[in-house]
Amino acid sequence: MFGDLFSKLQEAQQKMQEGKQKLGDVIIEGEAGNGAVKVSVTGTREIKTIAIDSQLMTADRKEELEDLLITALNRALKNAEQAWDEEMKDVAGGMLGGLGM
């Protein structure tokens, strides 16, 4: 009994690791200011790119740029968190099904 349970737990751990690796390859975007600031992150919440419209690159728009950057980053990270939750829910569902629960 314990051998089977241990085997299922190892399988679940492997599936979680595979899910994490999969999310590392997924690119998720967030934007603000009607696309004036765009941020790309991985499903593991690693920032990959930041694109800023050149019109925002002036001293008098510094505060606006900062606000838009924060908004775009937060949106991208929230989307990445949702992708993470979905992937882990799928893994957990597979684990519970494999454990006979």
MDAnalysis code that builds the backbone (N, CA, C; Angstrom):
import MDAnalysis as mda
import numpy as np

u = mda.Universe.empty(303, n_residues=101, atom_resindex=np.repeat(np.arange(101), 3), trajectory=True)
u.add_TopologyAttr("name", ["N", "CA", "C"] * 101)
u.add_TopologyAttr("resid", np.arange(1, 102))
u.add_TopologyAttr("resname", ["MET", "PHE", "GLY", "ASP", "LEU", "PHE", "SER", "LYS", "LEU", "GLN", "GLU", "ALA", "GLN", "GLN", "LYS", "MET", "GLN", "GLU", "GLY", "LYS", "GLN", "LYS", "LEU", "GLY", "ASP", "VAL", "ILE", "ILE", "GLU", "GLY", "GLU", "ALA", "GLY", "ASN", "GLY", "ALA", "VAL", "LYS", "VAL", "SER", "VAL", "THR", "GLY", "THR", "ARG", "GLU", "ILE", "LYS", "THR", "ILE", "ALA", "ILE", "ASP", "SER", "GLN", "LEU", "MET", "THR", "ALA", "ASP", "ARG", "LYS", "GLU", "GLU", "LEU", "GLU", "ASP", "LEU", "LEU", "ILE", "THR", "ALA", "LEU", "ASN", "ARG", "ALA", "LEU", "LYS", "ASN", "ALA", "GLU", "GLN", "ALA", "TRP", "ASP", "GLU", "GLU", "MET", "LYS", "ASP", "VAL", "ALA", "GLY", "GLY", "MET", "LEU", "GLY", "GLY", "LEU", "GLY", "MET"])
u.atoms.positions = np.array([
    [0.817, -1.208, 0.000],
    [0.000, 0.000, 0.000],
    [0.858, 1.268, 0.000],
    [1.848, 1.293, 0.919],
    [2.686, 2.494, 1.005],
    [3.569, 2.654, -0.224],
    [3.984, 1.522, -0.794],
    [4.792, 1.583, -2.015],
    [4.016, 2.219, -3.144],
    [2.747, 1.846, -3.264],
    [1.896, 2.413, -4.306],
    [1.673, 3.902, -4.066],
    [1.442, 4.266, -2.810],
    [1.240, 5.679, -2.468],
    [2.504, 6.483, -2.756],
    [3.657, 5.921, -2.390],
    [4.931, 6.586, -2.639],
    [5.150, 6.765, -4.139],
    [4.808, 5.751, -4.897],
    [4.938, 5.824, -6.357],
    [4.052, 6.929, -6.923],
    [2.828, 7.030, -6.422],
    [1.891, 8.060, -6.884],
    [2.401, 9.452, -6.511],
    [2.971, 9.587, -5.327],
    [3.506, 10.882, -4.904],
    [4.704, 11.292, -5.769],
    [5.562, 10.332, -6.113],
    [6.686, 10.634, -6.991],
    [6.184, 11.057, -8.374],
    [5.168, 10.374, -8.848],
    [4.578, 10.716, -10.144],
    [3.996, 12.127, -10.111],
    [3.310, 12.453, -9.021],
    [2.722, 13.783, -8.875],
    [3.809, 14.849, -8.838],
    [4.893, 14.568, -8.138],
    [6.000, 15.523, -8.059],
    [6.594, 15.750, -9.444],
    [6.734, 14.679, -10.213],
    [7.272, 14.798, -11.566],
    [6.332, 15.628, -12.439],
    [5.024, 15.414, -12.294],
    [4.057, 16.182, -13.083],
    [4.095, 17.656, -12.710],
    [4.284, 17.954, -11.430],
    [4.395, 19.355, -11.020],
    [5.627, 19.999, -11.640],
    [6.733, 19.274, -11.645],
    [7.958, 19.799, -12.246],
    [7.766, 20.036, -13.736],
    [7.099, 19.109, -14.407],
    [6.824, 19.269, -15.836],
    [5.924, 20.483, -16.078],
    [4.944, 20.684, -15.195],
    [4.062, 21.844, -15.301],
    [4.828, 23.142, -15.155],
    [5.761, 23.184, -14.215],
    [6.584, 24.376, -14.016],
    [7.443, 24.653, -15.247],
    [8.029, 23.604, -15.806],
    [8.850, 23.780, -17.005],
    [8.003, 24.278, -18.171],
    [6.814, 23.730, -18.290],
    [5.897, 24.153, -19.357],
    [5.573, 25.639, -19.216],
    [5.285, 26.064, -17.987],
    [4.963, 27.469, -17.750],
    [6.149, 28.392, -18.017],
    [7.350, 27.888, -17.854],
    [8.535, 28.690, -18.143],
    [8.648, 29.044, -19.615],
    [7.994, 28.257, -20.466],
    [8.036, 28.498, -21.909],
    [6.854, 29.316, -22.410],
    [5.859, 29.528, -21.562],
    [4.664, 30.266, -21.956],
    [4.920, 31.764, -21.782],
    [4.622, 32.544, -22.812],
    [4.787, 34.003, -22.729],
    [3.399, 34.635, -22.566],
    [3.294, 35.479, -21.548],
    [2.034, 36.133, -21.207],
    [2.277, 37.635, -21.230],
    [1.318, 38.364, -21.764],
    [1.507, 39.808, -21.906],
    [0.534, 40.600, -21.039],
    [0.962, 41.788, -20.737],
    [0.132, 42.775, -20.079],
    [0.429, 44.110, -20.726],
    [-0.570, 44.969, -20.824],
    [-0.335, 46.278, -21.439],
    [-1.141, 47.341, -20.728],
    [-0.770, 48.581, -21.003],
    [-1.458, 49.731, -20.424],
    [-1.363, 50.891, -21.412],
    [-2.240, 51.861, -21.227],
    [-2.228, 53.041, -22.081],
    [-2.528, 52.712, -23.528],
    [-3.536, 51.843, -23.740],
    [-3.908, 51.424, -25.097],
    [-2.722, 50.876, -25.876],
    [-1.891, 50.108, -25.187],
    [-0.746, 49.478, -25.839],
    [0.518, 50.311, -25.850],
    [0.504, 51.458, -25.211],
    [1.701, 52.314, -25.184],
    [2.830, 51.660, -24.389],
    [2.470, 50.832, -23.409],
    [3.451, 50.078, -22.632],
    [3.012, 48.623, -22.654],
    [3.923, 47.745, -23.067],
    [3.644, 46.318, -23.126],
    [4.741, 45.574, -22.374],
    [4.312, 44.579, -21.607],
    [5.243, 43.776, -20.832],
    [4.954, 42.310, -21.120],
    [6.011, 41.532, -21.317],
    [5.880, 40.092, -21.503],
    [6.578, 39.389, -20.354],
    [5.906, 38.401, -19.787],
    [6.474, 37.579, -18.715],
    [6.238, 36.112, -19.064],
    [6.996, 35.248, -18.416],
    [6.753, 33.823, -18.574],
    [5.686, 33.400, -17.579],
    [5.207, 32.193, -17.728],
    [4.237, 31.658, -16.782],
    [4.813, 31.470, -15.391],
    [6.139, 31.531, -15.282],
    [6.793, 31.450, -13.977],
    [7.143, 32.836, -13.444],
    [6.555, 33.847, -14.053],
    [6.639, 35.244, -13.614],
    [8.014, 35.882, -13.807],
    [8.724, 35.468, -14.826],
    [10.002, 36.082, -15.172],
    [9.749, 37.100, -16.282],
    [10.154, 38.343, -16.050],
    [9.949, 39.397, -17.046],
    [10.877, 39.140, -18.226],
    [10.309, 39.132, -19.422],
    [11.078, 38.876, -20.637],
    [11.295, 40.140, -21.460],
    [10.234, 40.913, -21.674],
    [10.376, 42.123, -22.480],
    [9.528, 43.249, -21.918],
    [9.986, 44.461, -22.192],
    [9.226, 45.671, -21.900],
    [9.323, 46.550, -23.139],
    [8.180, 46.926, -23.683],
    [8.153, 47.796, -24.863],
    [7.417, 49.079, -24.494],
    [8.035, 50.207, -24.805],
    [7.475, 51.517, -24.464],
    [7.393, 52.360, -25.727],
    [6.225, 52.906, -25.976],
    [6.034, 53.792, -27.125],
    [6.959, 54.995, -26.964],
    [7.627, 55.382, -28.029],
    [8.609, 56.469, -27.969],
    [7.998, 57.804, -27.533],
    [6.696, 57.993, -27.735],
    [6.053, 59.242, -27.317],
    [6.064, 59.416, -25.801],
    [6.232, 58.325, -25.079],
    [6.274, 58.406, -23.618],
    [7.674, 58.671, -23.079],
    [8.644, 58.722, -23.959],
    [10.040, 58.836, -23.546],
    [10.497, 60.294, -23.456],
    [9.713, 61.108, -22.805],
    [10.081, 62.508, -22.599],
    [10.024, 62.813, -21.111],
    [10.788, 63.780, -20.706],
    [10.870, 64.132, -19.285],
    [9.520, 64.545, -18.713],
    [8.715, 65.247, -19.498],
    [7.436, 65.717, -18.971],
    [6.388, 64.594, -18.862],
    [6.682, 63.411, -19.400],
    [5.747, 62.283, -19.307],
    [6.292, 61.168, -18.408],
    [7.327, 61.478, -17.648],
    [7.988, 60.492, -16.800],
    [7.009, 59.828, -15.830],
    [6.217, 60.612, -15.135],
    [5.279, 60.068, -14.156],
    [4.221, 59.197, -14.828],
    [3.731, 59.637, -15.972],
    [2.753, 58.844, -16.721],
    [3.366, 57.508, -17.140],
    [4.599, 57.548, -17.620],
    [5.295, 56.326, -18.027],
    [5.445, 55.374, -16.841],
    [5.838, 55.907, -15.712],
    [5.993, 55.068, -14.516],
    [4.677, 54.402, -14.137],
    [3.590, 55.155, -14.157],
    [2.274, 54.606, -13.826],
    [1.852, 53.521, -14.820],
    [2.065, 53.787, -16.103],
    [1.691, 52.804, -17.126],
    [2.545, 51.548, -17.018],
    [3.805, 51.711, -16.697],
    [4.692, 50.565, -16.543],
    [4.252, 49.692, -15.371],
    [3.915, 50.305, -14.279],
    [3.428, 49.556, -13.117],
    [2.143, 48.813, -13.475],
    [1.235, 49.481, -14.156],
    [-0.029, 48.862, -14.546],
    [0.203, 47.671, -15.469],
    [1.049, 47.854, -16.481],
    [1.325, 46.768, -17.434],
    [2.001, 45.587, -16.742],
    [2.954, 45.870, -15.860],
    [3.621, 44.794, -15.123],
    [2.637, 44.033, -14.244],
    [1.807, 44.756, -13.529],
    [0.827, 44.098, -12.666],
    [-0.152, 43.247, -13.470],
    [-0.569, 43.733, -14.619],
    [-1.485, 42.952, -15.462],
    [-0.810, 41.691, -15.973],
    [0.421, 41.812, -16.428],
    [1.149, 40.646, -16.930],
    [1.367, 39.625, -15.814],
    [1.756, 40.093, -14.642],
    [1.989, 39.186, -13.522],
    [0.693, 38.524, -13.050],
    [-0.405, 39.263, -13.082],
    [-1.698, 38.678, -12.716],
    [-2.091, 37.592, -13.717],
    [-1.885, 37.858, -15.000],
    [-2.179, 36.861, -16.024],
    [-1.286, 35.635, -15.860],
    [-0.028, 35.850, -15.504],
    [0.890, 34.731, -15.275],
    [0.453, 33.922, -14.064],
    [-0.006, 34.602, -13.033],
    [-0.491, 33.904, -11.841],
    [-1.709, 33.041, -12.175],
    [-2.595, 33.557, -13.006],
    [-3.762, 32.778, -13.416],
    [-3.338, 31.551, -14.212],
    [-2.356, 31.708, -15.097],
    [-1.851, 30.575, -15.875],
    [-1.213, 29.544, -14.938],
    [-0.474, 30.019, -13.941],
    [0.154, 29.143, -12.951],
    [-0.920, 28.368, -12.193],
    [-1.944, 29.078, -11.722],
    [-3.025, 28.431, -10.973],
    [-3.711, 27.364, -11.816],
    [-3.976, 27.666, -13.069],
    [-4.632, 26.706, -13.966],
    [-3.770, 25.461, -14.156],
    [-2.486, 25.675, -14.387],
    [-1.579, 24.539, -14.611],
    [-1.487, 23.674, -13.358],
    [-1.355, 24.299, -12.201],
    [-1.224, 23.539, -10.961],
    [-2.546, 22.843, -10.600],
    [-3.666, 23.465, -10.964],
    [-4.964, 22.827, -10.729],
    [-5.073, 21.563, -11.577],
    [-4.602, 21.638, -12.816],
    [-4.616, 20.465, -13.689],
    [-3.723, 19.365, -13.117],
    [-2.549, 19.754, -12.623],
    [-1.632, 18.776, -12.029],
    [-2.266, 18.166, -10.777],
    [-2.835, 19.004, -9.930],
    [-3.462, 18.512, -8.697],
    [-4.637, 17.609, -9.012],
    [-5.416, 17.936, -10.009],
    [-6.527, 17.086, -10.411],
    [-6.033, 15.729, -10.856],
    [-4.938, 15.726, -11.594],
    [-4.338, 14.463, -12.012],
    [-3.812, 13.664, -10.844],
    [-3.254, 14.371, -9.840],
    [-2.735, 13.692, -8.664],
    [-3.864, 13.021, -7.900],
    [-4.908, 13.763, -7.638],
    [-6.012, 13.218, -6.846],
    [-6.679, 12.058, -7.566],
    [-6.809, 12.177, -8.875],
    [-7.378, 11.081, -9.635],
    [-6.491, 9.857, -9.570],
    [-5.177, 10.075, -9.597],
    [-4.220, 8.975, -9.521],
    [-4.173, 8.332, -8.164],
    [-4.547, 9.058, -7.130],
    [-4.555, 8.515, -5.771],
    [-5.864, 7.823, -5.437],
    [-6.791, 7.853, -6.367],
    [-8.064, 7.184, -6.147],
    [-9.018, 7.953, -5.270],
    [-8.849, 9.262, -5.171],
    [-9.720, 10.085, -4.315],
    [-10.814, 10.714, -5.124],
])
